[in-house]
């Protein structure tokens, strides 16, 4: 995107945060599509054989898809842990909503109106706006529940094993393995919904404000004509 030369650059996203972002993008993409496949293999349409065990070592076998799904899940879990470790190390990466501040609630309203293209009396330039902070918090909560429900289902391969024993209370808490599966499934679709909204907001900001919103996840820098709040 084109950037005005009279704008000042601000480092908004640290290298740590950018690495997490792209690791998350790749792992969630792999998890979503392999998860859909695990839920409905569709072998009749793809291979002409309705049995999931067909071509057990092939690219479209259930074994391969589950292996990719589990590996991507472990990568996501590790990146999620490192994300919090990075936030502890770098205060600027915490990006948590500041519910106790009046400015947070004011910013939430103003930013929402801005993205809905509703005219406002005053233009505000937020370095990290309240709406983004709220969305990040919701996504992290979704990550947490997606990870624990995923490991809970994986643990059922060997209910009496260490992992099975560790995650058995989760199965009980959510009312059984089937309900855990349903929660895991709907949260996955929640990620797809978030991705669509997130993509719209990022590209809209980049095109209309010329702030470098999209490229910021590579360079770490955004551009403002006025000092942001």
N, C-alpha and C positions, 0 to 999 in steps of 0.2 A: 504494500500500500504506500501511497505518496505521503510524505511527512513534510509539513511546513518547516522551513529553515529557521523561522523565528521562535520555534518551540524549544523548550528546555527538556532535556532527558532526565528521567528519574529511574533509578534501579528499583523495580517493584518486586520482581521474582528472583530469588536467589538461585544459584546453580543447583543446590540441594532440592529445592521445590520444583525446578524444571525437570530434573531427572525423575522425581516421583511422578510428575504429571504424565510424562510420556511412557513411563513404565506402566502406570495405571491404564492409560489409553490402550496400549497393546494387550495387556493382560485381560482387561475387561472385554475387549473385542473378541479375543480368543475364547474367553469364558462364555460369553453370550451365545455365540454361534455354535460352539460345541455343546453347550447346555441345551439349546433348541434341538440339536441332533439327538442327544441322549434321550430327551423327552419324547421325540417322535423321529425314529431313524429314517423312515421313508425309503426303506431298501427296495420296495417294489418299484418305485420310480427311478431310483439311481442305479441299482444293480440288477433289477429284474428278479431278485430273490428276496422274499419277505422275511427271511430269518436273519436276526441281528448277528448271529454267529458266522454268517457267510463271510468268506474272505477274511479270516480272523487276523491276518497280518497285513491286510490291505489298508489303503488310505481312508476308505470309508467304512471300516469295520468299527463296531462298538468299542472294541478294545483300544484301538488307536485314538478314537475320540475321547474316551474316558481318560486315557493317559495324558493327552494334551490338556484336557480340562483340569486334571489334578495338578499338573505341573504349573499351569497358569495360575491356579488357585494358591499354590505355595508361593509363587513369585509375588502375587498381589498381597498376600499376608505379610511377607517380609518387607515389601515396600511400604505397607501401611504402618508397620512397626517403626521403620526407619523415618517415616514422615513425622511421627511424633517425637522421635529422638532429635530430629533436625529442628523441630519447633522449640524443644527445650534448649537447644544450643543457640539458636538464632531467634531472638524475640520477634523480629519482623516477620517470621514465617508462621506465627501462631494463627493469625487471621480469624480469631474468634469474635463473635458478636459481643458488643459491650452493652448488655441489657440495662445496666444501671445508669447509663449516660443518656440524658435527654437528647443529645446530638445523634445517637444511634437511631432512635425512633423517628426523629425528624428526617434523617438521611434515608431511612427505609422508605418513607412516604415519597420523598423527593425523587429518589432513584427509580422507584416503581413507576411514577408518573412520567419520568424521562424516557424509560424504555417503552412505555405505552404510547409515546409521542403525544402526550397531553401537554399543551403549552403551560409554562410556569412564568411567574413574574421575575424570578431571579435564576440565573444559571449558577450551578454549583459544580465545582471540579473536585471530585473525591479521588484520593490516591487509591484507597481500597474501600469501596462503598459498602454501606450496610446490607444491601441486598445480596451482594456477592458473599459477604461474610456469613450471612444466614444460609445461603445455598450451600456453601462449603461445609458448614456444620451439619446440615441435613444429609449431605452426601457421605460424610464420615460416619454418621450414625447408621446409614444404610450399609456402608462397608462393614461395619462391626457385625451387624445382624446377618449379613450375607455370608461373612466368613464363618461365624459360629454355627449357622445352620448348615453350611456346606461341609464343615468338618464333622458335624453331628451325623449327617447322612453317610459320609465316608466311613465313620467309625462303626456303622452297622455291618460292615463287611466282616468284622470280628468283634461282636458285642462284648465278649469276655476279655478282650485284649486291653492294653493300657489306654489307647485312645478311646476305645468303646466305653470303658469305665469312667474315663475323664469327662466324656460328653454325654453320658447317660442322663444326668440331671437336666440337660438342655432339652432332650427329647421329652422328658416328663413335664418340664415347665411349659412347653408349648402344646402339650396335649397329644403327643404321639408322633411317630415318624411321618405319617401322611401329612399332618398339619405343618410339620417342619418343612417338608417338601413344597407345600403350597406357599408358605411364607418366602422361601428361597426363590421360588418361581416368580412371584409377583414383584419382589424387590428387584429382580433382574430386569423386568419390564420397566420398573421405575427408573433404572439407569438409562434405558433407551430414551425415555421421555425427557430426562434431565439433559442428555446429550443433544437432543434436538433444540431445546430451549437455550442451552449453553452456547451452541453453535450460532444460533440467531443473534444472541446478545453480543458475542465476541465480534462477529463480522459486521453487525450494525454499528458497533462502537468504532470499529476500524475504518469503515467507509464514511460514516457521518461525522465523526469527531477527529479522524485522522490521528489517532493517538498511538497507533502501532500495537493495538490490543492483541492481534493474532501473532505478529512476529515477536511479541514480548515473551512468549513461551519458548522462544529460541534464544533471543538476545538478553532477556530479562528486563529490558527497558521500555518504558512508556513515555509519551511526549505530551507536554501541556504548555499552552500559551500563558497560563496564569498559574501561580503557585497553588497546588492542590491542598485540600484540607486533609 
